[in-house]
């Protein structure tokens, strides 16, 4: 949460599922949801210790937290996640599809391999699509729901470093619009596209430590690279009643980095 602000309570009593909530942006979204009154299902695939830490932060705000392990790159894994979430909560008001693979170890398009291509596409495209598909179907049955898919501003400029990552984030926009049309008017589906964030993983990258951070700040009109906590509330805005007339939409939050000139 940004210093000096107070949570609004806009999710009081709501049940929210956040995928990839063991670390980074997912953990920040899960905690922010709890600050705003939600019970949270914390999903993880391999970062069990991180998921447990996130759950503790949720409970510290007096909210219920459940931990669910699933590999969302497979349909069986997504079905398991969906079943466990609805079994635990009875209802799911909001799904935040945060989990994604940014191919962080890939420093050039020349480093692309069949393994890195399949991994990113399986997690970012197939995982997001299947979670939207399975949770959305159950939300239709229950009569309400909102899904926020986490995209990226890489869709504006592409990525010379990791083309498969840019391709996957473009795909998220397409699948979001498709399901938004299919699920309307009962379930809203939107994309939140953050720019660069300073996460623990980002800080550990060699290029970040050798000048990339300073270069990006110089290119950002707001002159700041935010921590995940600073953007979590913005992502959740799309699931709130304040966004009740937004579906199939895209919100970019990058400090003006990709601002289009006249």
KEKE-3310 file (N, C-alpha, C; in steps of 0.2 Angstrom, whole numbers, plus 5000, padded with zeros to 4 digits):
npx = (5004:5003:5012:5004:4991:4975:4966:4951:4941:4933:4931:4925:4921:4921:4927:4942:4953:4970:4981:4998:5003:5013:5024:5031:5021:5009:5008:5008:4996:4987:4989:4984:4971:4966:4968:4958:4947:4944:4943:4956:4961:4977:4986:4999:5013:5026:5032:5030:5034:5034:5020:5015:5020:5013:5000:5000:5002:4990:4981:4985:4978:4966:4959:4952:4963:4967:4978:4982:4989:4994:4997:4996:4998:4993:4977:4971:4977:4972:4958:4959:4963:4952:4941:4946:4946:4932:4927:4933:4928:4915:4910:4917:4921:4930:4943:4960:4971:4987:4998:5013:5026:5041:5052:5065:5078:5082:5092:5092:5085:5091:5093:5083:5074:5067:5062:5061:5052:5040:5037:5034:5023:5014:5012:5009:4999:4991:4988:4982:4971:4964:4962:4953:4943:4938:4935:4927:4916:4911:4908:4898:4888:4885:4881:4887:4903:4920:4935:4952:4965:4982:4992:5004:5014:5022:5016:5015:5027:5033:5046:5062:5071:5064:5054:5044:5038:5032:5023:5014:5008:5001:4992:4985:4977:4968:4962:4955:4946:4938:4932:4926:4916:4909:4905:4897:4882:4886:4898:4913:4927:4944:4960:4974:4988:5004:5019:5036:5041:5049:5054:5059:5065:5068:5077:5088:5093:5106:5107:5099:5106:5117:5114:5102:5091:5092:5092:5079:5071:5075:5068:5055:5041:5035:5046:5049:5051:5040:5036:5029:5018:5013:5005:4996:4983:4978:4977:4967:4956:4949:4942:4932:4917:4918:4922:4912:4906:4915:4922:4931:4941:4957:4969:4983:4997:5011:5018:5019:5028:5026:5020:5010:5015:5010)
npy = (4994:5011:5023:5034:5032:5024:5009:5005:4997:4991:4978:4971:4956:4949:4935:4931:4925:4923:4920:4914:4919:4918:4926:4942:4952:4946:4942:4955:4959:4950:4953:4966:4965:4958:4969:4977:4970:4957:4939:4927:4916:4909:4905:4894:4887:4881:4889:4886:4891:4904:4906:4902:4913:4924:4920:4922:4935:4939:4934:4942:4953:4950:4942:4928:4915:4904:4891:4885:4873:4871:4867:4878:4877:4866:4858:4850:4854:4867:4864:4858:4868:4877:4869:4867:4880:4884:4875:4878:4891:4892:4902:4912:4928:4936:4934:4935:4933:4932:4925:4922:4919:4927:4925:4928:4924:4925:4935:4939:4939:4929:4919:4911:4896:4879:4875:4886:4894:4885:4885:4898:4901:4891:4894:4908:4910:4899:4895:4907:4908:4896:4897:4908:4902:4891:4896:4907:4900:4894:4906:4911:4902:4905:4917:4930:4939:4944:4945:4948:4949:4949:4958:4966:4981:4978:4975:4986:4990:4979:4965:4964:4957:4945:4938:4929:4932:4944:4940:4932:4941:4949:4940:4938:4949:4947:4935:4940:4949:4941:4932:4941:4946:4934:4931:4941:4949:4945:4941:4951:4954:4959:4968:4971:4981:4982:4992:4992:4985:4986:4972:4959:4949:4957:4966:4957:4955:4955:4965:4975:4979:4985:4997:4998:5000:5014:5020:5017:5024:5037:5038:5038:5047:5050:5047:5036:5020:5008:4999:4983:4984:4997:4996:4987:4990:4997:4987:4979:4988:4986:4975:4980:4989:5001:5000:4995:4996:4992:4981:4969:4978:4987:4993:5003:5005:5013:5024:5033:5029:5022:5032:5039:5050:5066)
npz = (5000:4996:5005:5016:5012:5014:5015:5006:5009:5000:4996:5006:5014:5002:4992:4986:4973:4970:4958:4957:4969:4978:4978:4974:4963:4964:4977:4983:4978:4984:4998:4998:4994:5006:5015:5011:5015:5010:5010:5005:4993:4991:4978:4972:4963:4964:4974:4989:5002:5000:4998:5010:5018:5012:5015:5029:5030:5025:5035:5045:5044:5048:5040:5031:5025:5012:5006:4990:4980:4963:4946:4934:4920:4915:4910:4919:4931:4932:4933:4945:4954:4952:4958:4971:4976:4975:4983:4995:4998:4994:4986:4973:4971:4964:4953:4951:4938:4940:4938:4929:4916:4914:4907:4913:4913:4901:4890:4877:4861:4853:4862:4863:4866:4862:4874:4883:4875:4875:4889:4893:4884:4888:4902:4902:4892:4889:4903:4908:4900:4902:4916:4916:4908:4916:4929:4925:4920:4931:4938:4931:4933:4946:4946:4946:4945:4944:4933:4933:4922:4922:4913:4902:4899:4889:4877:4870:4865:4861:4863:4861:4868:4873:4864:4864:4876:4874:4864:4871:4880:4872:4867:4879:4879:4868:4872:4884:4879:4871:4881:4889:4880:4879:4892:4896:4902:4914:4920:4922:4913:4912:4908:4917:4914:4920:4920:4921:4937:4953:4959:4970:4962:4950:4955:4957:4945:4933:4923:4928:4939:4933:4927:4920:4927:4931:4918:4914:4923:4919:4907:4910:4912:4925:4933:4941:4947:4952:4967:4969:4978:4976:4965:4967:4972:4961:4951:4957:4957:4945:4948:4956:4962:4957:4944:4937:4925:4916:4904:4895:4894:4895:4906:4908:4918:4919:4923:4912:4903:4891:4884:4871:4859:4851)
capx = (5000:5006:5012:4999:4984:4971:4962:4944:4936:4929:4930:4923:4917:4922:4931:4946:4958:4975:4986:5005:5003:5018:5030:5031:5015:5003:5008:5006:4988:4983:4989:4980:4964:4965:4968:4952:4942:4943:4946:4960:4965:4983:4989:5006:5015:5032:5035:5026:5036:5031:5013:5013:5021:5008:4994:5001:5001:4982:4978:4987:4973:4960:4955:4954:4968:4968:4983:4981:4994:4992:5001:4991:5000:4989:4970:4969:4979:4967:4952:4960:4963:4945:4937:4948:4944:4925:4925:4935:4925:4908:4909:4922:4919:4935:4949:4966:4976:4993:5004:5016:5033:5044:5058:5069:5085:5084:5094:5092:5080:5095:5094:5076:5075:5060:5060:5058:5046:5034:5036:5031:5017:5010:5010:5006:4993:4986:4986:4978:4965:4961:4959:4947:4938:4935:4932:4922:4910:4908:4905:4891:4883:4884:4877:4891:4910:4925:4941:4957:4971:4988:4996:5011:5015:5026:5012:5015:5033:5036:5052:5068:5074:5060:5048:5038:5034:5027:5018:5010:5004:4997:4987:4980:4972:4964:4957:4951:4941:4934:4928:4922:4910:4906:4902:4893:4884:4886:4905:4917:4934:4948:4967:4978:4995:5009:5025:5042:5041:5055:5053:5065:5068:5071:5083:5093:5095:5113:5106:5096:5111:5122:5112:5095:5086:5093:5090:5072:5069:5076:5063:5048:5039:5034:5052:5049:5049:5036:5036:5022:5013:5011:5001:4991:4976:4976:4974:4960:4951:4946:4937:4928:4911:4919:4923:4906:4904:4921:4923:4935:4945:4964:4972:4990:5000:5018:5022:5020:5034:5024:5015:5011:5016:5005)
capy = (5000:5017:5027:5039:5030:5019:5004:5008:4992:4990:4971:4968:4950:4946:4930:4933:4920:4926:4915:4916:4924:4917:4931:4947:4956:4942:4943:4961:4960:4946:4957:4972:4962:4957:4975:4979:4966:4951:4933:4926:4910:4911:4900:4894:4881:4879:4893:4885:4895:4911:4906:4902:4919:4928:4919:4925:4943:4940:4933:4948:4959:4948:4939:4921:4914:4897:4890:4880:4872:4869:4869:4880:4876:4860:4859:4846:4858:4872:4862:4856:4875:4879:4865:4868:4887:4885:4870:4881:4897:4891:4907:4916:4934:4939:4930:4939:4929:4935:4921:4922:4918:4933:4922:4932:4922:4926:4942:4941:4934:4924:4914:4907:4888:4876:4874:4893:4895:4882:4886:4905:4901:4887:4897:4914:4910:4893:4896:4912:4906:4890:4899:4912:4898:4887:4901:4911:4896:4894:4912:4912:4898:4908:4923:4936:4938:4948:4942:4953:4946:4953:4959:4970:4986:4975:4975:4993:4991:4972:4964:4961:4952:4939:4939:4924:4935:4949:4937:4929:4946:4951:4935:4939:4955:4944:4930:4944:4952:4935:4930:4947:4946:4928:4930:4947:4954:4942:4941:4955:4952:4965:4967:4977:4980:4986:4993:4989:4985:4984:4966:4955:4946:4962:4969:4952:4954:4959:4971:4980:4982:4988:5003:4998:5004:5021:5022:5017:5030:5043:5037:5037:5054:5051:5047:5032:5013:5007:4992:4980:4986:5003:4995:4982:4993:4999:4981:4977:4993:4983:4970:4984:4991:5007:4998:4990:4997:4991:4974:4969:4984:4987:4999:5003:5009:5013:5030:5037:5026:5021:5037:5041:5058:5069)
capz = (5000:4996:5011:5017:5009:5018:5011:5006:5011:4994:4995:5012:5014:4996:4991:4980:4971:4966:4956:4958:4975:4983:4978:4969:4962:4966:4985:4985:4977:4989:5004:4997:4995:5013:5018:5009:5018:5007:5011:4999:4991:4989:4974:4970:4960:4967:4980:4995:5008:4999:4998:5017:5020:5010:5019:5035:5029:5024:5041:5050:5043:5051:5035:5030:5019:5011:5001:4985:4975:4956:4940:4929:4913:4912:4911:4925:4936:4933:4936:4952:4957:4953:4962:4978:4978:4976:4989:5001:4999:4992:4980:4971:4968:4960:4951:4948:4935:4940:4937:4922:4916:4910:4904:4916:4912:4893:4889:4870:4856:4851:4867:4863:4865:4862:4881:4885:4871:4877:4895:4893:4881:4892:4908:4901:4887:4891:4910:4909:4896:4906:4922:4914:4906:4921:4934:4922:4919:4938:4940:4927:4937:4953:4944:4946:4946:4940:4932:4931:4919:4923:4906:4903:4894:4883:4871:4866:4861:4860:4867:4858:4873:4874:4859:4866:4882:4871:4861:4876:4883:4866:4867:4885:4877:4864:4876:4888:4875:4869:4886:4891:4876:4880:4899:4898:4906:4921:4923:4919:4912:4910:4908:4920:4911:4923:4917:4925:4944:4956:4963:4972:4956:4946:4958:4957:4938:4931:4919:4932:4943:4929:4924:4916:4931:4930:4911:4913:4927:4915:4901:4913:4914:4932:4936:4947:4946:4958:4970:4968:4983:4974:4959:4968:4972:4954:4948:4960:4954:4939:4950:4961:4959:4953:4937:4936:4918:4912:4903:4889:4894:4897:4909:4908:4923:4918:4924:4906:4899:4884:4882:4864:4857:4846)
cpx = (5004:5006:5007:4992:4981:4967:4955:4939:4931:4928:4928:4919:4917:4927:4935:4952:4963:4980:4993:5006:5008:5024:5027:5024:5009:5003:5006:4998:4985:4983:4984:4973:4962:4964:4961:4946:4940:4946:4950:4962:4971:4986:4996:5007:5021:5035:5030:5028:5033:5024:5011:5015:5016:5001:4995:5000:4993:4979:4979:4982:4966:4956:4957:4958:4968:4974:4982:4987:4991:4996:4996:4992:4996:4981:4968:4971:4974:4961:4953:4960:4956:4941:4939:4945:4936:4923:4927:4930:4917:4906:4915:4920:4924:4941:4954:4971:4983:4999:5006:5023:5036:5050:5064:5077:5087:5086:5094:5087:5084:5095:5087:5078:5068:5057:5057:5052:5040:5032:5032:5024:5012:5007:5006:4999:4988:4984:4981:4971:4961:4958:4953:4942:4934:4932:4927:4915:4907:4905:4898:4886:4881:4880:4881:4899:4914:4932:4946:4963:4976:4992:5002:5011:5020:5022:5012:5022:5036:5042:5057:5072:5071:5054:5042:5034:5029:5022:5012:5005:4999:4991:4982:4975:4967:4959:4953:4945:4936:4930:4924:4916:4906:4902:4898:4886:4885:4893:4909:4924:4938:4955:4970:4985:5000:5015:5030:5040:5047:5054:5060:5069:5071:5077:5089:5096:5102:5112:5103:5101:5116:5119:5105:5090:5086:5090:5082:5068:5069:5071:5056:5046:5038:5040:5053:5048:5046:5038:5029:5017:5009:5005:4995:4984:4973:4973:4968:4955:4946:4941:4932:4922:4912:4920:4918:4904:4910:4922:4927:4940:4953:4966:4979:4993:5008:5022:5023:5025:5032:5019:5016:5011:5011:5008)
cpy = (5006:5021:5033:5038:5025:5015:5006:5003:4990:4982:4967:4962:4946:4940:4931:4927:4924:4921:4918:4921:4923:4922:4937:4951:4952:4942:4949:4962:4956:4950:4963:4970:4961:4964:4978:4975:4959:4945:4930:4919:4911:4905:4900:4887:4878:4883:4892:4889:4902:4911:4906:4909:4924:4927:4922:4932:4944:4939:4939:4953:4956:4944:4932:4920:4906:4896:4884:4880:4869:4871:4871:4880:4869:4861:4855:4850:4864:4870:4860:4863:4877:4876:4866:4875:4887:4880:4874:4887:4897:4896:4910:4922:4937:4934:4935:4934:4933:4931:4921:4921:4923:4931:4927:4931:4924:4933:4944:4936:4928:4918:4909:4900:4885:4876:4881:4895:4892:4884:4893:4904:4896:4890:4903:4914:4905:4893:4901:4911:4901:4893:4904:4908:4894:4891:4904:4907:4895:4900:4913:4908:4901:4915:4930:4934:4943:4945:4948:4949:4951:4953:4962:4975:4984:4975:4981:4993:4984:4971:4961:4956:4945:4940:4935:4927:4940:4946:4934:4935:4949:4946:4936:4944:4951:4939:4934:4946:4947:4933:4935:4947:4939:4928:4936:4945:4951:4943:4946:4953:4957:4963:4973:4976:4985:4987:4990:4990:4983:4978:4963:4952:4951:4964:4964:4952:4958:4965:4977:4983:4986:4994:5004:5001:5011:5024:5022:5022:5036:5043:5038:5044:5055:5050:5042:5025:5010:5000:4989:4982:4993:5002:4990:4984:4995:4993:4979:4982:4990:4978:4974:4986:4998:5006:4994:4991:4996:4983:4974:4975:4982:4994:4998:5007:5008:5019:5035:5034:5025:5026:5039:5048:5060:5069)
cpz = (5000:5002:5011:5014:5014:5013:5011:5009:5006:4992:5002:5011:5007:4996:4985:4979:4968:4964:4956:4964:4980:4983:4974:4969:4965:4974:4987:4984:4982:4996:5004:4997:5002:5017:5017:5011:5015:5010:5005:4999:4988:4985:4973:4967:4964:4973:4986:5001:5007:5000:5006:5020:5018:5014:5026:5035:5028:5031:5046:5049:5045:5046:5034:5024:5018:5005:4996:4980:4968:4951:4935:4922:4910:4914:4918:4931:4937:4935:4943:4956:4958:4958:4969:4980:4979:4982:4995:5003:4997:4986:4979:4968:4963:4959:4948:4945:4934:4937:4930:4922:4911:4906:4906:4914:4905:4892:4881:4866:4854:4856:4867:4862:4865:4869:4884:4881:4874:4884:4896:4890:4885:4898:4906:4897:4890:4898:4911:4906:4900:4912:4921:4912:4912:4927:4932:4922:4926:4940:4937:4931:4943:4952:4945:4947:4942:4939:4930:4929:4919:4916:4907:4897:4888:4877:4867:4862:4859:4864:4863:4862:4873:4870:4861:4872:4879:4868:4866:4879:4878:4867:4873:4883:4873:4868:4881:4885:4873:4875:4889:4887:4878:4887:4900:4898:4914:4924:4919:4918:4909:4911:4912:4918:4915:4919:4922:4933:4947:4961:4965:4966:4951:4949:4958:4950:4936:4928:4923:4937:4939:4925:4921:4921:4930:4923:4911:4917:4922:4909:4904:4915:4922:4936:4942:4944:4952:4961:4969:4972:4980:4968:4961:4969:4965:4950:4951:4959:4949:4942:4955:4958:4956:4946:4935:4928:4913:4911:4896:4889:4896:4900:4910:4914:4923:4919:4918:4902:4892:4881:4874:4862:4852:4840)
residu = (UNK:UNK:UNK:UNK:UNK:UNK:UNK:UNK:UNK:UNK:UNK:UNK:UNK:UNK:UNK:UNK:UNK:UNK:UNK:UNK:UNK:UNK:UNK:UNK:UNK:UNK:UNK:UNK:UNK:UNK:UNK:UNK:UNK:UNK:UNK:UNK:UNK:UNK:UNK:UNK:UNK:UNK:UNK:UNK:UNK:UNK:UNK:UNK:UNK:UNK:UNK:UNK:UNK:UNK:UNK:UNK:UNK:UNK:UNK:UNK:UNK:UNK:UNK:UNK:UNK:UNK:UNK:UNK:UNK:UNK:UNK:UNK:UNK:UNK:UNK:UNK:UNK:UNK:UNK:UNK:UNK:UNK:UNK:UNK:UNK:UNK:UNK:UNK:UNK:UNK:UNK:UNK:UNK:UNK:UNK:UNK:UNK:UNK:UNK:UNK:UNK:UNK:UNK:UNK:UNK:UNK:UNK:UNK:UNK:UNK:UNK:UNK:UNK:UNK:UNK:UNK:UNK:UNK:UNK:UNK:UNK:UNK:UNK:UNK:UNK:UNK:UNK:UNK:UNK:UNK:UNK:UNK:UNK:UNK:UNK:UNK:UNK:UNK:UNK:UNK:UNK:UNK:UNK:UNK:UNK:UNK:UNK:UNK:UNK:UNK:UNK:UNK:UNK:UNK:UNK:UNK:UNK:UNK:UNK:UNK:UNK:UNK:UNK:UNK:UNK:UNK:UNK:UNK:UNK:UNK:UNK:UNK:UNK:UNK:UNK:UNK:UNK:UNK:UNK:UNK:UNK:UNK:UNK:UNK:UNK:UNK:UNK:UNK:UNK:UNK:UNK:UNK:UNK:UNK:UNK:UNK:UNK:UNK:UNK:UNK:UNK:UNK:UNK:UNK:UNK:UNK:UNK:UNK:UNK:UNK:UNK:UNK:UNK:UNK:UNK:UNK:UNK:UNK:UNK:UNK:UNK:UNK:UNK:UNK:UNK:UNK:UNK:UNK:UNK:UNK:UNK:UNK:UNK:UNK:UNK:UNK:UNK:UNK:UNK:UNK:UNK:UNK:UNK:UNK:UNK:UNK:UNK:UNK:UNK:UNK:UNK:UNK:UNK:UNK:UNK:UNK:UNK:UNK:UNK:UNK:UNK:UNK)
# end
